[in-house]
Every structure is written in structure tokens, then in C-alpha cells.
Amino acid sequence: MAIIWEREIATAESGEAVREEVPFGLQVAPDCRTLEENAGEKTVILEMFEGIVQDKRLSRIAAELNQRGYRTRRGGHWTTAGVFELLPRLIEVGPRVFPTTEWAERRQRLLAAV
């Protein structure tokens, strides 16, 4: 006996629009065909990375984001759950963030503080 789970997915071939949320840290480019970096959201991602490197609790990272005036994409306050939900995104963008000079400067600052 086996159970097979299937679900229908809207595709371009079916004539239905495929709707996906734009990944955090990106936005639709002016050409409406590609994605580009969202500077404000990139800053939030870097702040989260910094907190994780410093081994801070997710609740503390959320509190610090709120204290610094950063808001979620929908304009709300950051919560522990909100930070947790972005962890897969942080893993995804990590390889692109770590080689940047901006991260290298932050890392030096973090190491100097220890």
C-alpha cells in the first residue's frame, strides 16, 4: 500500500499566472523582468548575519532590528519568528554576502570588539 500526494501547480502553460513572493533582499527591477538588490533589506540581512555571528538569540536580533528602526516588508515590527523564518534566506544569500567588502569590514569590526 502506498500513499501518493499530488497537488496542482499553476504554470504558464495552464494559462494561470504563477505568483511567488520576491525573496527578501531583492525587488523587481525597473524592467519588470528581473530582480535586483533591495538596499534596505540587504542591510537587515547583514544585521541578522552580524547577530548570528555574535551568537545572539533570535529574540535579541529581532529586538535590535526594531530598536534601530528596521521594519518587516509589511511594515511591522520584527519578531523572533520573523527572524527565524528568514534563516533559509540567510543561508541562501550567505555565499554572495560573505565575499563582499562590506561584510569584510563588518567582520573586522566584530573581531576587534571581541
Residue pairs with C-beta under 8 A, 6 or more apart in sequence:
10 16
10 17
10 18
10 19
11 18
12 18
22 28
22 35
23 35
23 89
23 92
24 41
24 44
24 45
24 73
24 86
24 89
25 37
25 38
25 41
25 42
25 44
25 45
25 89
25 93
26 35
26 36
26 37
26 38
26 41
27 35
27 36
27 37
27 38
27 41
28 34
28 35
28 36
29 35
29 36
40 70
41 73
43 70
44 65
44 70
45 86
45 89
45 90
45 93
45 97
46 97
46 102
46 103
46 106
47 61
47 64
47 65
47 68
47 70
48 61
48 65
48 83
48 86
48 90
49 90
49 94
49 97
49 103
49 106
50 106
50 110
51 60
51 61
51 64
52 61
52 90
53 107
53 110
54 110
56 64
57 80
58 80
58 83
58 84
59 80
61 78
61 83
62 77
62 78
62 79
62 80
62 82
62 83
63 78
65 78
65 83
66 77
66 78
70 78
71 77
71 78
72 78
72 82
76 82
97 103
